[in-house]
Amino acid sequence: MNQLKDRYVLTQSQKMMVFILSMSLYGLSNMITELIPAIHLGPVEFSVEYFAFIPLTLCMLFHPLYAAIGAALGEVIFGEIMLGQFGGFGELEKFITFSLAMFIAGSLVNNPKNKRQVGIAAITGVIIHQALSSIVDIGKVWIGVEELETVPGLAESVVIVEGFAFLNDVLFSGILFALLPTLYLVPRLYGKIEPLLGMKPRNNKMKYSMGSIVTPKLILVGIALACFAFFFEYLSEAGFNVEWEADFLETYGDWFIWVSIAAAAFIAGITLGIMQIMKKKNNAGNEERIQL
């Protein structure tokens, strides 16, 4: 247990920096995906759902909890609120499922230089997120709070539709924009990016068994959060929802998305600048102690 605690030792200010950096970078990437058009091959649509490699990389290199929650919040702030499209309880479902999946993926990695471990964790995170989202969508149709437009009156067909969407997202976005970039970035950035941000790299020499990571507590918390996600989505579809909509894109035009992109980039830049200042102060303090 003590080893697991040592695995994620960061100061409160460093945790906050990881949180804000993850929030701004993933929010920025989320806006960029909005600008990428979907490709249609007959009835099949190939689209970039998200650049999941950004939160996956941050979760594996830094503190998985703060990086995961930061990324999920970044999507809500920059991808929804700043565009005037906040969906209320429906956004909580996305927040919970995405942050839970990214946290589990980051927790599965104890050696960021191990490509096999990084690859398994990355694709596992995507699978967990897409599976939870599909289960919630299937549950809404079966319970009757949402009608399946593809085959009206045939609720069972939602399994086929969601199953195809699940495979499409995992095999297309999951491999191209999650697995491959994460496999490339994590081993190369480990030990190099942390000192630049004034942090120590995670200890990759400690060995953890799968049982020490995937504990009964984690499983129970995961199931509980998944149930909460479905509950909030149910409330949203059933009409018990508090939405806020200004729709700035319709009011000001598609160029307004660049306002959200600029805001996310500005916050990311400020965060990196503060981390550099903190690093210089720490280095100066260490030099003074050495001289004394």
Secondary structure, DSSP 8 states (H G I E B T S, - for coil): -HHHHHTT---HHHHHHHHHHHHHHHHHHHHHHHHS--EEETTEEE-----THHHHHHHHHS-HHHHHHHHHHHHHHHHTGGGTEE-THHHHHHHHHHHHHHHHHHHT-S-TT-HHHHHHHHHHHHHHHHHHHHHHHHHHHHHTSS--SSSTT-TTHHHHHHHHHHHHIIIIIHIIIIIHHHHHHHHHHTTTHHHHTT-----SS----HHHHS-HHHHHHHHHHHHHHHHHHHHHHHT----EE--HHHHH-GGGHHHHHHHHHHHHHHHHHHHHHHHHHHHHHHHHHHH-
